[in-house]
Amino acid sequence: MSQDSRNTGHDVSQVGAEPDRQSCSPEEDLATAFVRETEVIEESVENGKAVRRKGIYLLPNLFTTSALFAGFFAIVAGINGDFTAAAVAIFIAMVLDGLDGRVARMTNTQSAFGAEYDSLSDMISFGMAPALVAFTWILQDIGKTGWVVAFLYVACAALRLARFNVQIGSVDKKWFIGLPSPSAAALVAASVWTFHSFDAEAFGFKLLMLFVVGAAGILMVSNIRYYSFKDVDLKGPVPFVFLLAIVLGFVVISIEPSVMLLLLFGTYVASGPVMAMMRKMNKTPPTR
């Protein structure tokens, strides 16, 4: 037999044997094989050594899944014309998104899988959902300009999340670079909730929503800094008046939730450009 023939026969035997190694053993049922084949394996560095870990942490990913569900529900509610429920669902997703990271840090269950899953969930809840809810409510009446601006928001949300992921650890945690996607989504959702509650569907409100959605998208990819509140110590003691202020805040919001939330997040969104202009004005002119 020639050398080529021997090599060919060797290769064929290897290929033929490969499925036997991958198939499950007679003692292993299909369910066990499925779990084994779909297992998530992460590599991390602990104490200077590479560690391979199987599985995912359940608790923080439950919050992420709940936020994803709320975002998907907002899209469905918007398609069905229930815009109040859609806006509320986006705010619920925002609360859940804030909890999953804190739970992961408190229980020391951070993982690369959780970070990627959270970003994908954010893209649905704070990228797709606000744009589609705004579009199905009022932007579709403007024609091509409406869906172009809605797509602009979605694209900016994706770019914002991608940039945030690559900048982790390289920027000051006290500040966000660009408007955070949950705050942008809250602004759009509060606007839809408020204007829809007051049946504000005149052409002027259509242009206003066009501006709100477009501006929120552009601010997400801007270099304007926004205060992150990450340096606030929630574990330390605070004066009693702080708790009283929080209680009064809940009371005020409950009076007219849509309007109060719109004012709250509208103020936060405007704070970035306002502080940027103030810093620029306070800079001393260069000496000649």
C-alpha positions as CSV (number, residue, x, y, z in Angstrom):
1,M,0.0,0.0,0.0
2,S,1.3,3.4,-0.9
3,Q,2.1,6.2,1.6
4,D,-0.8,8.3,0.3
5,S,-3.2,5.3,0.6
6,R,-2.1,4.7,4.2
7,N,-2.6,8.4,5.1
8,T,-6.0,8.4,3.5
9,G,-7.0,5.3,5.3
10,H,-5.8,6.7,8.6
11,D,-7.7,9.9,8.1
12,V,-10.9,8.0,7.3
13,S,-10.6,5.9,10.4
14,Q,-10.1,9.1,12.5
15,V,-13.2,10.7,11.0
16,G,-15.3,7.6,11.5
17,A,-14.2,7.4,15.1
18,E,-15.0,11.0,15.9
19,P,-18.8,10.7,16.2
20,D,-18.4,7.8,18.6
21,R,-16.4,10.0,21.1
22,Q,-19.0,12.8,20.8
23,S,-22.1,10.6,21.2
24,C,-23.4,9.8,24.6
25,S,-22.6,6.5,26.2
26,P,-25.2,3.8,26.6
27,E,-25.6,4.7,30.3
28,E,-26.1,8.4,29.5
29,D,-29.7,9.5,28.6
30,L,-30.5,12.3,26.1
31,A,-31.3,14.8,28.8
32,T,-27.9,14.3,30.5
33,A,-26.1,14.5,27.2
34,F,-28.0,17.8,26.4
35,V,-27.0,19.3,29.7
36,R,-23.4,18.3,29.2
37,E,-23.2,19.6,25.6
38,T,-24.8,22.9,26.4
39,E,-22.8,23.6,29.6
40,V,-21.3,27.1,29.9
41,I,-17.6,27.1,30.7
42,E,-15.9,30.3,31.7
43,E,-12.2,31.0,32.1
44,S,-11.1,33.5,34.8
45,V,-8.0,34.4,36.7
46,E,-8.1,33.9,40.4
47,N,-5.0,34.5,42.5
48,G,-2.9,34.7,39.4
49,K,-4.0,31.3,38.1
50,A,-6.4,30.5,35.2
51,V,-9.5,28.8,36.5
52,R,-12.2,27.1,34.4
53,R,-15.7,27.2,35.9
54,K,-18.8,25.4,34.7
55,G,-22.3,26.7,34.9
56,I,-23.8,30.1,35.6
57,Y,-25.0,32.0,38.6
58,L,-28.7,31.8,39.0
59,L,-29.7,34.7,41.2
60,P,-28.3,37.7,39.2
61,N,-29.4,36.2,35.9
62,L,-32.9,35.8,37.2
63,F,-33.1,39.6,37.6
64,T,-31.6,40.0,34.1
65,T,-34.1,37.6,32.6
66,S,-36.9,39.5,34.4
67,A,-35.7,42.8,32.9
68,L,-35.6,41.1,29.5
69,F,-39.1,39.9,29.9
70,A,-40.3,43.4,30.9
71,G,-38.7,44.9,27.8
72,F,-40.3,42.3,25.5
73,F,-43.6,42.9,27.2
74,A,-43.3,46.6,26.5
75,I,-42.8,45.9,22.8
76,V,-45.9,43.6,22.8
77,A,-48.0,46.1,24.7
78,G,-46.9,48.9,22.3
79,I,-47.9,46.9,19.3
80,N,-51.3,46.2,20.9
81,G,-51.8,49.9,21.6
82,D,-51.5,49.8,25.4
83,F,-48.9,52.5,25.7
84,T,-49.3,53.1,29.4
85,A,-48.5,49.5,30.2
86,A,-45.6,49.6,27.7
87,A,-44.1,52.7,29.5
88,V,-44.5,51.1,32.9
89,A,-42.9,47.9,31.7
90,I,-39.8,49.9,30.6
91,F,-39.5,51.5,34.0
92,I,-39.8,48.0,35.7
93,A,-37.0,46.8,33.4
94,M,-35.0,49.7,34.5
95,V,-35.4,48.8,38.2
96,L,-34.6,45.2,37.6
97,D,-31.5,46.1,35.5
98,G,-30.2,48.2,38.4
99,L,-30.7,45.3,40.8
100,D,-29.0,42.5,38.9
101,G,-25.6,44.1,39.0
102,R,-25.9,45.0,42.7
103,V,-27.1,41.5,43.6
104,A,-24.1,40.1,41.7
105,R,-21.7,42.3,43.6
106,M,-23.3,41.7,47.0
107,T,-23.2,37.9,46.5
108,N,-19.9,37.9,44.7
109,T,-21.5,36.2,41.6
110,Q,-20.1,38.4,38.9
111,S,-19.3,36.6,35.6
112,A,-18.5,37.3,32.0
113,F,-21.6,35.5,31.0
114,G,-23.7,37.7,33.2
115,A,-22.1,40.8,31.8
116,E,-22.8,39.8,28.2
117,Y,-26.4,38.6,29.0
118,D,-27.0,42.0,30.7
119,S,-25.9,43.9,27.7
120,L,-28.2,41.9,25.4
121,S,-31.1,42.4,27.8
122,D,-30.4,46.1,27.9
123,M,-30.4,46.3,24.1
124,I,-34.0,44.9,24.1
125,S,-35.3,46.8,27.1
126,F,-33.6,50.2,26.5
127,G,-32.9,50.1,22.8
128,M,-35.6,48.3,20.9
129,A,-38.5,48.7,23.3
130,P,-38.5,52.6,23.7
131,A,-38.0,53.1,20.0
132,L,-40.7,50.7,18.9
133,V,-43.2,52.0,21.6
134,A,-42.6,55.6,20.5
135,F,-42.8,54.6,16.8
136,T,-46.1,52.6,17.1
137,W,-47.6,55.4,19.2
138,I,-46.9,58.6,17.2
139,L,-43.7,58.5,15.1
140,Q,-45.2,56.3,12.4
141,D,-47.6,59.2,11.6
142,I,-44.6,61.3,10.4
143,G,-43.7,58.8,7.8
144,K,-40.1,57.9,6.8
145,T,-38.6,60.5,9.2
146,G,-40.3,58.8,12.1
147,W,-38.8,55.3,11.5
148,V,-35.4,56.8,10.6
149,V,-35.3,58.6,13.9
150,A,-36.5,55.5,15.7
151,F,-33.7,53.5,14.0
152,L,-31.2,56.2,15.0
153,Y,-32.1,55.7,18.6
154,V,-31.7,51.9,18.3
155,A,-28.4,52.2,16.6
156,C,-27.1,54.7,19.2
157,A,-28.2,52.4,22.0
158,A,-26.3,49.5,20.5
159,L,-23.2,51.7,20.0
160,R,-23.5,53.1,23.6
161,L,-23.6,49.6,25.1
162,A,-20.7,48.4,23.0
163,R,-18.6,51.4,24.0
164,F,-19.5,51.0,27.7
165,N,-18.4,47.4,27.6
166,V,-14.9,48.2,26.2
167,Q,-14.4,51.2,28.5
168,I,-15.1,49.3,31.8
169,G,-12.1,49.8,34.0
170,S,-10.6,52.6,32.0
171,V,-12.9,55.5,33.0
172,D,-13.8,57.2,36.2
173,K,-16.7,55.3,37.8
174,K,-18.1,58.5,39.1
175,W,-19.2,59.5,35.6
176,F,-20.9,58.0,32.6
177,I,-19.5,58.9,29.2
178,G,-22.7,59.7,27.3
179,L,-26.2,59.3,28.5
180,P,-26.8,55.9,30.0
181,S,-29.2,53.8,28.0
182,P,-31.7,53.2,30.9
183,S,-32.0,56.9,31.4
184,A,-32.6,57.5,27.7
185,A,-35.2,54.8,27.7
186,A,-36.8,56.3,30.8
187,L,-37.0,59.8,29.1
188,V,-38.7,58.3,26.0
189,A,-41.1,56.1,28.0
190,A,-42.1,58.9,30.4
191,S,-42.7,61.2,27.4
192,V,-45.0,58.5,25.7
193,W,-46.7,57.9,29.0
194,T,-47.4,61.5,29.8
195,F,-48.4,62.7,26.3
196,H,-50.5,59.7,25.7
197,S,-52.3,60.1,29.0
198,F,-53.3,63.7,28.0
199,D,-54.2,62.6,24.5
200,A,-51.5,65.0,23.2
201,E,-51.4,63.8,19.5
202,A,-51.2,67.2,17.7
203,F,-48.6,67.7,15.1
204,G,-46.5,69.8,17.5
205,F,-46.3,66.8,19.9
206,K,-45.2,64.6,17.1
207,L,-42.3,66.9,16.3
208,L,-41.6,67.1,20.1
209,M,-41.4,63.3,20.3
210,L,-39.2,63.2,17.2
211,F,-36.8,65.6,18.9
212,V,-36.9,63.7,22.2
213,V,-36.1,60.3,20.6
214,G,-33.4,61.7,18.3
215,A,-31.8,63.8,21.1
216,A,-31.8,60.8,23.5
217,G,-30.1,58.7,20.9
218,I,-27.4,61.3,20.1
219,L,-26.7,62.0,23.8
220,M,-26.1,58.3,24.3
221,V,-23.1,58.3,21.9
222,S,-21.9,61.7,22.9
223,N,-18.8,62.4,25.1
224,I,-21.0,64.4,27.6
225,R,-20.4,63.2,31.2
226,Y,-23.3,62.2,33.4
227,Y,-23.1,61.6,37.1
228,S,-23.3,57.9,37.9
229,F,-24.2,58.0,41.6
230,K,-21.9,55.0,42.1
231,D,-19.9,56.8,44.8
232,V,-23.0,57.2,47.0
233,D,-22.5,55.0,50.1
234,L,-25.7,53.1,50.6
235,K,-24.3,51.2,53.6
236,G,-23.2,54.2,55.7
237,P,-25.4,56.2,58.1
238,V,-27.3,59.2,56.7
239,P,-29.2,62.0,58.4
240,F,-32.9,61.3,59.2
241,V,-33.9,64.0,56.8
242,F,-32.6,62.0,53.9
243,L,-35.1,59.2,54.5
244,L,-37.8,61.8,54.9
245,A,-36.9,63.3,51.6
246,I,-37.1,59.9,49.9
247,V,-40.6,59.3,51.4
248,L,-41.7,62.7,50.2
249,G,-40.3,61.9,46.8
250,F,-42.4,58.8,46.5
251,V,-45.5,60.8,47.6
252,V,-44.9,63.4,44.9
253,I,-44.3,60.8,42.2
254,S,-47.5,58.9,43.2
255,I,-49.6,62.0,42.6
256,E,-49.0,62.0,38.9
257,P,-46.4,59.3,38.1
258,S,-45.9,60.0,34.4
259,V,-45.4,63.8,34.8
260,M,-43.1,63.5,37.8
261,L,-41.0,60.8,36.1
262,L,-40.8,62.9,33.0
263,L,-39.6,65.9,35.0
264,L,-37.1,63.8,37.0
265,F,-35.5,62.1,34.0
266,G,-35.8,65.2,31.9
267,T,-33.8,67.1,34.5
268,Y,-31.1,64.3,34.6
269,V,-30.8,64.2,30.8
270,A,-30.5,68.0,30.6
271,S,-27.9,68.1,33.4
272,G,-25.2,66.6,31.2
273,P,-25.2,69.4,28.5
274,V,-25.8,72.1,31.1
275,M,-22.8,71.0,33.2
276,A,-20.7,70.7,30.1
277,M,-21.5,74.2,29.1
278,M,-20.8,75.5,32.6
279,R,-17.4,73.8,32.6
280,K,-16.6,75.3,29.3
281,M,-17.6,78.8,30.4
282,N,-15.6,78.5,33.6
283,K,-12.4,77.5,31.9
284,T,-9.8,80.3,32.1
285,P,-8.7,81.6,28.6
286,P,-5.2,80.6,27.7
287,T,-2.5,83.1,28.3
288,R,-0.7,84.6,25.4
